Amino acid sequence: MSLFGSIFGGNAAEPSSNINWIALTDLKDLESMIQESFEHPVVVFKHSTRCSISRMALRQFETDWNLDGKITPYFLDLLEYRPISNAIAERLGVVHQSPQVIVIKAGQAVYDASHEGIGVEALQDFVSLDSKHSS
């Protein structure tokens, strides 16, 4: 694969990485994710497979990921499943962005970031704070 192909190419809906992503592919998955958030925090990464900024943010997020067992990661392909993104915006009151991460706890969006603001470090801070409050 060429340099540009490796940076911008590929149309895989789900990333292959060290993150054990759970794909959001229908509205039932969204409801299950929200219900799970009452047990522990979940994060959804909203990704556009046609956007180079989204691809770079995703790769950096995957590279930095070290939260296995602390927060459940969900993945949403925005181009394939735009109605789910719309439902997230409506249900959680978070304005749609791409790329975007949203942390959900107890059925509520408690953190979101987009574009260059996406980073695992902020999630680590959130998970640490969450652990202190639940102790």
MARROGU-616500 format. One line per field, with one value per atom (N, C-alpha, C): atom name; z negated, x, y; residue number from 0; residue in one letter. Coordinates in nm, 4 decimals. Last residue first. Layout:
<sites>
name = [CA ...]
w = [Z ...]
u = [X ...]
v = [Y ...]
resi = [NUM ...]
resn = [A ...]
</sites>
This chain:
<sites>
name = [N CA C N CA C N CA C N CA C N CA C N CA C N CA C N CA C N CA C N CA C N CA C N CA C N CA C N CA C N CA C N CA C N CA C N CA C N CA C N CA C N CA C N CA C N CA C N CA C N CA C N CA C N CA C N CA C N CA C N CA C N CA C N CA C N CA C N CA C N CA C N CA C N CA C N CA C N CA C N CA C N CA C N CA C N CA C N CA C N CA C N CA C N CA C N CA C N CA C N CA C N CA C N CA C N CA C N CA C N CA C N CA C N CA C N CA C N CA C N CA C N CA C N CA C N CA C N CA C N CA C N CA C N CA C N CA C N CA C N CA C N CA C N CA C N CA C N CA C N CA C N CA C N CA C N CA C N CA C N CA C N CA C N CA C N CA C N CA C N CA C N CA C N CA C N CA C N CA C N CA C N CA C N CA C N CA C N CA C N CA C N CA C N CA C N CA C N CA C N CA C N CA C N CA C N CA C N CA C N CA C N CA C N CA C N CA C N CA C N CA C N CA C N CA C N CA C N CA C N CA C N CA C N CA C N CA C N CA C N CA C N CA C N CA C N CA C N CA C N CA C N CA C N CA C N CA C N CA C N CA C N CA C N CA C N CA C N CA C N CA C]
w = [-4.5133 -4.6272 -4.7549 -4.3128 -4.3395 -4.4568 -4.2950 -4.3377 -4.3733 -4.2030 -4.3332 -4.3855 -3.9518 -4.0519 -4.1913 -3.8224 -3.8423 -3.9509 -3.8088 -3.8890 -3.9212 -3.6335 -3.7665 -3.8588 -3.4090 -3.4748 -3.6154 -3.3465 -3.3790 -3.4558 -3.2904 -3.3986 -3.4427 -3.0715 -3.1904 -3.3104 -2.8955 -2.9436 -3.0678 -2.8491 -2.9118 -2.9659 -2.7201 -2.8481 -2.9208 -2.4726 -2.5787 -2.7151 -2.2898 -2.3470 -2.4599 -2.0831 -2.1175 -2.1722 -1.9889 -2.1316 -2.1773 -1.7163 -1.7877 -1.9385 -1.7004 -1.6237 -1.7066 -2.0215 -1.8779 -1.8203 -2.3137 -2.2493 -2.1014 -2.6152 -2.4720 -2.4207 -2.9037 -2.8417 -2.6923 -2.9774 -3.0809 -3.0268 -2.8793 -2.8254 -2.9301 -3.0731 -3.0397 -2.9764 -3.1752 -3.0716 -3.0255 -3.3490 -3.4031 -3.3031 -3.1186 -3.2500 -3.2996 -2.8341 -2.8865 -3.0193 -2.6326 -2.7485 -2.8068 -2.2961 -2.3983 -2.5093 -2.0352 -2.1412 -2.2435 -1.6822 -1.8153 -1.9100 -1.3670 -1.4622 -1.5995 -1.3933 -1.3358 -1.3093 -1.5912 -1.5366 -1.4747 -1.7123 -1.6265 -1.5806 -2.0488 -1.9092 -1.8293 -2.2715 -2.2305 -2.0826 -2.3906 -2.3885 -2.3543 -2.3834 -2.4843 -2.4867 -2.1810 -2.3098 -2.4198 -1.9637 -2.0203 -2.1620 -1.9220 -1.9420 -2.0108 -1.8833 -1.9939 -2.0256 -1.6499 -1.7729 -1.8955 -1.4700 -1.4946 -1.6249 -1.4797 -1.5236 -1.5551 -1.3647 -1.5034 -1.5602 -1.1026 -1.1915 -1.3389 -0.9987 -1.0364 -1.1242 -0.9363 -1.0380 -1.0889 -0.7427 -0.7301 -0.8202 -0.8328 -0.6965 -0.6794 -1.0964 -1.0694 -0.9308 -1.2785 -1.1425 -1.1001 -1.6108 -1.5187 -1.3870 -1.8833 -1.7587 -1.6670 -2.2345 -2.1229 -2.0028 -2.5132 -2.3904 -2.2820 -2.8579 -2.7412 -2.6151 -3.0986 -3.0217 -2.8960 -3.2201 -3.2945 -3.2293 -3.0524 -3.1809 -3.2638 -2.8990 -2.9006 -3.0416 -2.8526 -2.9470 -2.9470 -2.6791 -2.7887 -2.8957 -2.3683 -2.4498 -2.5549 -2.1866 -2.3267 -2.4214 -1.9431 -1.9886 -2.1381 -1.9234 -1.9357 -1.9885 -1.8966 -2.0068 -2.0312 -1.6550 -1.7771 -1.9003 -1.4823 -1.4986 -1.6259 -1.5116 -1.5490 -1.5727 -1.4055 -1.5451 -1.5957 -1.1399 -1.2240 -1.3721 -1.0599 -1.0568 -1.1468 -1.0847 -1.1652 -1.1731 -0.8896 -1.0289 -1.1225 -0.6572 -0.7005 -0.8457 -0.6089 -0.6591 -0.7123 -0.5514 -0.4387 -0.4814 -0.7818 -0.7069 -0.5879 -1.0744 -0.9320 -0.8539 -1.3947 -1.2940 -1.1533 -1.7306 -1.6064 -1.4979 -1.9956 -1.9000 -1.7707 -2.3177 -2.1769 -2.0932 -2.6282 -2.5370 -2.3957 -2.9540 -2.8178 -2.7351 -3.3052 -3.1921 -3.0599 -3.4396 -3.4318 -3.3091 -3.4658 -3.5404 -3.5483 -3.2977 -3.4365 -3.5258 -3.0502 -3.1151 -3.2592 -2.9587 -3.0162 -3.0940 -2.8477 -2.9671 -3.0367 -2.6267 -2.7291 -2.8580 -2.4867 -2.5330 -2.6450 -2.4258 -2.5110 -2.5699 -2.2547 -2.3808 -2.4772 -2.0461 -2.1190 -2.2539 -1.9565 -2.0123 -2.0952 -1.8548 -1.9716 -2.0386 -1.6281 -1.7443 -1.8703 -1.4998 -1.4953 -1.6264 -1.5319 -1.3965 -1.3867 -1.6900 -1.6958 -1.5542 -1.7899 -1.6823 -1.7120 -2.0248 -2.0049 -1.9036 -2.0199 -1.9874 -1.9829 -2.1854 -2.1602 -2.1386 -2.0551 -2.1272 -2.0879 -1.8922 -2.0225 -2.1059 -1.5721 -1.6676 -1.7937 -1.2941 -1.3538 -1.4445 -1.2828 -1.2867 -1.3394 -1.0576 -1.1929 -1.1914 -0.7885 -0.8783 -1.0224 -0.5695 -0.6704 -0.7666 -0.3605 -0.3834 -0.4899 -0.2736 -0.3499 -0.3752 -0.3068 -0.2395 -0.3341 -0.4261 -0.3955 -0.3437 -0.4899 -0.5736 -0.5529 -0.2992 -0.4394 -0.5323 -0.0671 -0.0947 -0.2405 -0.0844 -0.0929 -0.1221 -0.0595 -0.1776 -0.1938 0.0744 0.0827 -0.0475 0.0000 0.0000 0.0000]
u = [-1.6147 -1.5547 -1.6270 -1.7054 -1.7823 -1.7258 -1.5244 -1.6613 -1.7401 -1.2967 -1.2922 -1.4325 -1.3816 -1.3453 -1.3462 -1.4137 -1.5294 -1.5010 -1.1505 -1.2476 -1.3685 -1.0536 -0.9952 -1.0912 -1.2107 -1.2224 -1.1652 -1.1193 -1.2593 -1.2758 -0.8480 -0.8851 -1.0288 -0.8834 -0.8155 -0.8501 -0.9965 -1.0783 -1.0165 -0.7780 -0.8978 -0.9887 -0.6087 -0.5713 -0.6923 -0.7106 -0.7324 -0.7027 -0.8723 -0.7536 -0.7889 -0.9802 -0.9967 -0.8653 -0.9333 -0.9591 -0.9740 -0.9241 -0.7965 -0.8139 -1.2489 -1.1310 -1.0031 -1.4122 -1.4076 -1.2757 -1.5696 -1.4613 -1.4645 -1.7596 -1.7445 -1.6318 -1.9126 -1.7927 -1.8021 -2.1481 -2.0772 -1.9502 -2.4622 -2.3322 -2.2640 -2.6330 -2.6094 -2.4718 -2.6628 -2.7545 -2.7372 -2.4468 -2.5832 -2.6804 -2.2335 -2.2440 -2.3860 -2.0368 -2.1732 -2.1683 -1.8385 -1.8412 -1.9814 -1.7661 -1.8643 -1.8557 -1.5712 -1.5859 -1.6842 -1.5637 -1.6116 -1.6066 -1.4606 -1.4751 -1.5168 -1.7696 -1.6968 -1.5533 -2.0618 -1.9319 -1.8707 -2.3779 -2.3005 -2.1712 -2.4274 -2.4243 -2.3320 -2.6078 -2.4724 -2.4756 -2.8319 -2.8179 -2.6785 -2.8914 -2.7953 -2.7728 -3.0876 -3.1069 -3.0175 -2.9807 -3.1127 -3.1263 -2.7295 -2.7412 -2.8728 -2.8097 -2.7197 -2.7335 -2.9595 -3.0267 -2.9415 -2.7566 -2.8662 -2.9386 -2.6130 -2.5503 -2.6563 -2.8023 -2.7622 -2.6956 -2.8194 -2.9361 -2.9019 -2.5584 -2.5887 -2.7138 -2.3965 -2.5025 -2.5371 -2.2023 -2.2878 -2.4110 -2.0805 -2.1335 -2.2321 -1.9963 -2.0975 -2.1592 -1.9525 -1.9195 -2.0299 -1.8722 -1.9807 -1.9240 -1.7874 -1.7427 -1.8621 -1.7146 -1.8064 -1.7593 -1.5462 -1.5373 -1.6355 -1.5964 -1.6260 -1.6269 -1.3450 -1.4491 -1.4717 -1.1779 -1.2187 -1.3350 -1.1037 -1.1615 -1.2087 -0.8559 -0.9303 -0.9778 -0.7196 -0.8313 -0.9133 -0.5339 -0.4867 -0.5953 -0.4593 -0.5584 -0.4916 -0.2902 -0.2815 -0.3692 -0.3663 -0.2278 -0.2169 -0.6334 -0.6008 -0.4594 -0.5948 -0.6756 -0.6415 -0.4558 -0.3909 -0.4635 -0.6548 -0.5256 -0.4553 -0.8555 -0.8802 -0.7494 -0.7283 -0.7729 -0.7958 -0.6925 -0.5755 -0.6130 -0.9618 -0.8724 -0.7510 -1.0501 -1.1118 -1.0208 -0.8926 -0.8792 -0.9366 -0.9872 -0.8491 -0.8276 -1.2907 -1.2274 -1.0872 -1.4365 -1.3891 -1.3107 -1.5304 -1.4291 -1.3752 -1.5772 -1.6095 -1.4974 -1.6832 -1.5770 -1.6336 -1.7151 -1.7897 -1.6888 -1.6820 -1.5994 -1.6784 -1.8114 -1.8398 -1.7490 -1.7668 -1.7250 -1.7613 -1.9102 -1.8849 -1.8406 -1.8882 -1.8811 -1.8574 -2.1242 -1.9904 -1.9851 -2.4025 -2.3128 -2.1714 -2.5171 -2.5620 -2.4754 -2.4232 -2.3615 -2.4087 -2.5918 -2.4632 -2.3991 -2.7913 -2.8205 -2.6920 -2.6483 -2.6955 -2.7287 -2.6089 -2.4946 -2.5368 -2.8744 -2.7937 -2.6746 -2.9390 -3.0121 -2.9345 -2.7589 -2.7514 -2.8211 -2.8560 -2.7206 -2.7034 -3.0992 -3.1001 -2.9629 -3.0252 -3.0722 -3.0809 -2.7184 -2.8611 -2.9035 -2.4472 -2.4991 -2.6503 -2.1605 -2.3000 -2.3545 -1.9224 -1.9803 -2.1259 -1.6840 -1.8179 -1.8853 -1.3313 -1.4469 -1.5755 -1.0839 -1.1909 -1.3215 -0.7876 -0.9119 -1.0175 -0.5785 -0.5720 -0.6969 -0.7454 -0.6541 -0.6488 -0.9093 -0.8444 -0.7369 -1.2243 -1.0794 -1.0278 -1.4870 -1.4384 -1.2869 -1.5046 -1.5998 -1.5524 -1.2452 -1.2970 -1.3876 -1.1310 -1.2715 -1.3310 -0.8270 -0.8983 -1.0407 -0.6223 -0.6958 -0.7682 -0.4600 -0.5971 -0.6832 -0.2206 -0.2695 -0.4183 -0.1878 -0.1815 -0.2326 -0.2111 -0.3086 -0.3078 0.0159 -0.1157 -0.2242 0.2098 0.2064 0.0699 0.0530 0.1313 0.1220 0.0854 0.0000 0.0896]
v = [0.4908 0.4211 0.4535 0.6454 0.5240 0.4462 0.8529 0.8838 0.7588 0.7218 0.7874 0.8154 0.6372 0.5370 0.5977 0.8844 0.7982 0.6950 0.9732 1.0479 0.9619 0.7751 0.7916 0.8651 0.8258 0.6954 0.7031 1.0864 1.0620 0.9313 1.0386 1.1298 1.1044 0.8716 0.8202 0.9067 1.0519 0.9405 0.8794 1.2164 1.2734 1.1636 1.0279 1.0884 1.1468 0.9701 0.8720 0.9339 1.2299 1.1684 1.0742 1.4875 1.3465 1.2926 1.7392 1.7249 1.5809 1.7392 1.7336 1.7180 1.6075 1.6466 1.6324 1.6285 1.6033 1.6527 1.4967 1.5706 1.5370 1.4772 1.4556 1.5431 1.3428 1.4002 1.3777 1.2366 1.3117 1.3768 1.1544 1.1926 1.2799 0.9062 1.0471 1.0653 0.6509 0.6952 0.8383 0.6196 0.6254 0.6868 0.7671 0.7045 0.7252 0.7933 0.7832 0.7091 0.9933 0.9045 0.9110 1.0143 1.0510 0.9472 1.1485 1.0489 1.1040 1.2007 1.2406 1.1216 1.3508 1.2402 1.2934 1.4946 1.3817 1.4242 1.5630 1.6008 1.4755 1.6602 1.5710 1.6373 1.7517 1.7956 1.7043 1.5609 1.5975 1.6332 1.4436 1.5883 1.6372 1.1781 1.2213 1.3723 1.1548 1.0876 1.1446 1.3036 1.3324 1.2784 1.1835 1.3288 1.3634 0.9167 0.9521 1.1005 0.9432 0.9004 0.9321 1.0110 1.1055 1.0720 0.7713 0.8964 1.0016 0.6054 0.5806 0.7057 0.7053 0.7155 0.6897 0.6355 0.7736 0.7854 0.4060 0.4025 0.5430 0.4531 0.3350 0.3428 0.6838 0.6785 0.5639 0.6288 0.7316 0.7219 0.3607 0.4042 0.5003 0.3507 0.3814 0.4320 0.1467 0.2089 0.2298 0.1424 0.1189 0.1993 0.0141 0.0938 0.0488 0.0501 -0.0333 0.0526 0.0880 0.1549 0.0710 -0.0923 0.0269 0.1000 -0.2968 -0.3322 -0.2140 -0.1035 -0.2293 -0.2605 0.1341 0.1351 0.0065 0.2315 0.1460 0.1326 0.3781 0.3067 0.2179 0.4983 0.5399 0.4586 0.3832 0.3724 0.3994 0.4648 0.3226 0.3017 0.7412 0.6890 0.5420 0.7470 0.7947 0.7413 0.6437 0.5745 0.6178 0.8417 0.7024 0.6282 1.0656 1.0678 0.9257 0.9772 1.0065 1.0082 0.9512 0.8347 0.8580 1.2157 1.1110 0.9886 1.3345 1.3781 1.2722 1.2075 1.1848 1.2282 1.0474 1.1696 1.1401 0.8239 0.9053 1.0284 0.7105 0.6358 0.7131 0.8743 0.8826 0.8163 0.7648 0.7728 0.7823 0.7903 0.8127 0.8483 0.5895 0.6634 0.6699 0.5896 0.5618 0.6516 0.4327 0.5391 0.4964 0.3865 0.3393 0.4599 0.3085 0.4014 0.3290 0.0669 0.1263 0.2177 0.0415 -0.0473 0.0083 0.2191 0.2248 0.1358 0.1505 0.2666 0.2856 -0.0466 -0.0871 0.0276 0.1164 0.0367 -0.0071 0.2134 0.3071 0.2321 -0.0265 0.0508 0.1465 -0.0956 -0.1842 -0.1095 0.1180 0.1007 0.0116 0.0622 0.1893 0.1766 -0.1817 -0.1745 -0.0474 -0.0984 -0.1873 -0.1880 0.0429 0.1182 0.0326 -0.1038 -0.0719 -0.0064 -0.1087 -0.1289 -0.1137 -0.0502 -0.0065 -0.0155 -0.2912 -0.2104 -0.1760 -0.2731 -0.3278 -0.2360 -0.3350 -0.2519 -0.3334 -0.3801 -0.4761 -0.3989 -0.2529 -0.2230 -0.3257 -0.2963 -0.3608 -0.3336 -0.3286 -0.2680 -0.3510 -0.2410 -0.3566 -0.3000 -0.0689 -0.0702 -0.2029 -0.1186 -0.1345 -0.1388 -0.0664 -0.0013 -0.0096 0.0012 -0.0897 -0.0142 0.1234 0.1530 0.0636 0.2765 0.1764 0.2186 0.5746 0.4682 0.3762 0.7580 0.7970 0.6836 0.6196 0.7291 0.7526 0.4242 0.3842 0.4938 0.5737 0.4688 0.4289 0.7319 0.7954 0.6930 0.5253 0.6108 0.6760 0.2247 0.3473 0.4255 -0.1177 0.0000 0.1234]
resi = [134 134 134 133 133 133 132 132 132 131 131 131 130 130 130 129 129 129 128 128 128 127 127 127 126 126 126 125 125 125 124 124 124 123 123 123 122 122 122 121 121 121 120 120 120 119 119 119 118 118 118 117 117 117 116 116 116 115 115 115 114 114 114 113 113 113 112 112 112 111 111 111 110 110 110 109 109 109 108 108 108 107 107 107 106 106 106 105 105 105 104 104 104 103 103 103 102 102 102 101 101 101 100 100 100 99 99 99 98 98 98 97 97 97 96 96 96 95 95 95 94 94 94 93 93 93 92 92 92 91 91 91 90 90 90 89 89 89 88 88 88 87 87 87 86 86 86 85 85 85 84 84 84 83 83 83 82 82 82 81 81 81 80 80 80 79 79 79 78 78 78 77 77 77 76 76 76 75 75 75 74 74 74 73 73 73 72 72 72 71 71 71 70 70 70 69 69 69 68 68 68 67 67 67 66 66 66 65 65 65 64 64 64 63 63 63 62 62 62 61 61 61 60 60 60 59 59 59 58 58 58 57 57 57 56 56 56 55 55 55 54 54 54 53 53 53 52 52 52 51 51 51 50 50 50 49 49 49 48 48 48 47 47 47 46 46 46 45 45 45 44 44 44 43 43 43 42 42 42 41 41 41 40 40 40 39 39 39 38 38 38 37 37 37 36 36 36 35 35 35 34 34 34 33 33 33 32 32 32 31 31 31 30 30 30 29 29 29 28 28 28 27 27 27 26 26 26 25 25 25 24 24 24 23 23 23 22 22 22 21 21 21 20 20 20 19 19 19 18 18 18 17 17 17 16 16 16 15 15 15 14 14 14 13 13 13 12 12 12 11 11 11 10 10 10 9 9 9 8 8 8 7 7 7 6 6 6 5 5 5 4 4 4 3 3 3 2 2 2 1 1 1 0 0 0]
resn = [S S S S S S H H H K K K S S S D D D L L L S S S V V V F F F D D D Q Q Q L L L A A A E E E V V V G G G I I I G G G E E E H H H S S S A A A D D D Y Y Y V V V A A A Q Q Q G G G A A A K K K I I I V V V I I I V V V Q Q Q P P P S S S Q Q Q H H H V V V V V V G G G L L L R R R E E E A A A I I I A A A N N N S S S I I I P P P R R R Y Y Y E E E L L L L L L D D D L L L F F F Y Y Y P P P T T T I I I K K K G G G D D D L L L N N N W W W D D D T T T E E E F F F Q Q Q R R R L L L A A A M M M R R R S S S I I I S S S C C C R R R T T T S S S H H H K K K F F F V V V V V V V V V P P P H H H E E E F F F S S S E E E Q Q Q I I I M M M S S S E E E L L L D D D K K K L L L D D D T T T L L L A A A I I I W W W N N N I I I N N N S S S S S S P P P E E E A A A A A A N N N G G G G G G F F F I I I S S S G G G F F F L L L S S S M M M]
</sites>
